[in-house]
Amino acid sequence: PDITAADAPAGCPAAGPAPALFTWEFASDPYPAYAWLREHAPVHRTELPSGVEAWLVTRYTEARQALADGRLSKNPVHHSEAAHGKGKVGIPGERSANLMTHLLNIDPPDHTRLRRLVSKAFTPRRVAAFAPRVQELTDRLIDGFAERGEADLIHEFAFPLPIYAICDLLGVPREDQDDFRDWAGMMLRHTKAGQGGGPRGGVAKSVKKMRGYLAELIHRKRASLGATAEPDEDLISALIRASDHGEQLTENEAAAMAFILLFAGFETTVNLIGNGIYALLRHPAQRELLQKSIEAGDTELLATGVEELLRYDGPVELATWRFATEELTLGGQRIAVGDPVLVVLAAADRDPARFTEPDVLDLTRRDNQHLGYGHGIHYCLGAPLARLEGQTALATLLTRLPDIRLAAEPDDLRWRGGLIMRGLRSLPVEFTPD
Ligand code: HEM
């Protein structure tokens, strides 16, 4: 149902016209609608374009609270509509591919066990050692268009970088990585408005192929693993070997884990790079500040800057689905058992009750505990890798193409209309050839 001024709690200032949600106009700039919701209906029940009814949580305090609330399960079996086959939630093609056991779909104690095991393999140290490879990949991609003086930064840069990076980290042989690029491209192209990437044939097929490939790769690697770990062992081998109190991942769990790393780390990072560059190109003073600090060899502003870009226009607009396992009250609203709850990270991160001048991009912002990577037990496992890729991509681009500028009117840019993610379809730029 549409939201009306009547939804405003007593004592609120005149609400004005209710914003339309999930339209194309909303997709290009959802922030005014989120400001309205935060003020007038901070925990709001609405019908999503897929027909599923869900609660949207838009204030920072309630968003953080919901993300850490153990009564909100990640397991879709708790969805009240799941039994009627109405609730289209999760990864497209997931059900058929039997990928249900990944981290974003499970609760403790299973989640605790799997997260502990994967954390032994996917360590900050492994990510730090990967930095030279990310730099090499970044330079190679820029080499591909630097002489042309123009490029589409989504297609030629933000999209391939994370997919090649994760493939490399996992240990997918180079000669097979272009297949992943194609499958991932299919998934990205068909993210449909409001459906969280609804299960179209092509997407489901790509998911199935990726899954099948990873299962086979894991099987082969498991068979060929030696008795002791190699110092430069890939992440898949480390996942197979990881153990905790004598427990190890099963082959199926390792495959689901590799898949979720790919899935969770791909479109998110595409959008971090895409939205990040776009925001910088639209804020020349901030961009100049960053460029000067990079030139001076200072990495501090780059680090706080990438966090601010995540807060200001982050890749994950809504956290992934949660379902109430018991009745609870959130922001004064009664949430019934089985109700889906969607935490709107993009709205919480612009909450004036938490951030000073939240609509201003300030790369020097210090007090910046944004929710862009989530919060609580499902806090992003790949945050160190995302930071490495985001910082390397932005710094290298601004250094190699210092006069890079938008080659389109902002109003002509199109945003992908998926429910969970926020990102541009394309980002045309021009620059003096390198
Ligand atoms: C979880 C954001 C990159 C792997 C999450 C969550 C968020 C998030 C918001 C929590 C979702 C929820 O609670 O519903 C981001 C952003 C990224 C990024 C903004 C890029 C800028 C990555 C990368 C990887 C990754 C590069 C791995 C290669 C994961 C995994 C989870 C997760 C495995 C599930 C953790 C769990 O359930 O315990 N991410 N992510 N992410 N992310 Fe990321």
Residues whose N, C-alpha, C, O or C-beta is under 5 A from the ligand:
A	BS01	HEM	L103 L104 R115 I260 L261 A264 G265 T268 T269 L272 P315 V316 A319 T320 L371 G372 Y373 G374 I377 H378 Y379 C380 L381 G382 A383 L385 A386
